[in-house]
Amino acid sequence: MTANELVNRCGILQSTLYRSLDVLGLAALLRERDKTNPSGGQTTYCKRAFDDVLISVEETGVFSVTVEYGSQTTDERIADIWLMIEDEL
């Protein structure tokens, strides 16, 4: 989905969405891919980066979160590596 599609579906402000997407990206829960439009410019598509999330709460009140990631294609792994490099620059 694109950011505009998410804004329309969730009914939130675009600025709120972008802040949330940044947080999800930093937590490695979201993948973003840029695609060049035939008319010029780029569109960013968002996709979840995990298969499952399990939240457990013990009787003591301690909780844990387990995130299960599926396998990535080679292209997705390379794109993620480049994104990490860009973040470091």
C-alpha positions, -999 to +999 in steps of 0.1 A: +000+000+000+011+036-005+010+062+022-020+078+007-039+045+006-031+040+043-042+075+052-075+069+035-080+035+050-070+044+085-086+079+086-055+096+102-035+126+093-007+121+068+019+135+093+007+110+119+010+082+094+046+092+084+057+093+120+042+059+126+058+045+094+092+058+106+088+041+140+078+008+124+107+010+099+132+016+127+117-014+146+122-036+114+085-042+112+079-024+079+096-025+045+094+004+022+101+001-016+103+030-040+090+025-075+095+050-103+063+062-120+061+061-158+052+098-157+082+106-135+086+108-097+085+080-072+059+062-052+068+045-019+050+012-011+048-001+024+047-038+033+049-055+067+082-072+073+070-099+097+048-130+095+036-131+131+037-113+165+032-132+197+027-112+230+029-133+262+020-122+297+031-142+327+012-144+360+039-121+375+030-094+350+061-098+329+054-098+292+075-107+262+071-100+225+083-124+198+083-114+162+085-141+135+100-130+102+095-149+070+122-155+045+132-126+023+140-128-014+176-119-024+163-086-038+146-077-005+177-085+015+199-064-008+174-035-006+173-037+032+212-036+033+212-005+011+186+011+034+208+005+064+238+019+046+219+050+037+208+055+073+245+054+084+255+081+059 
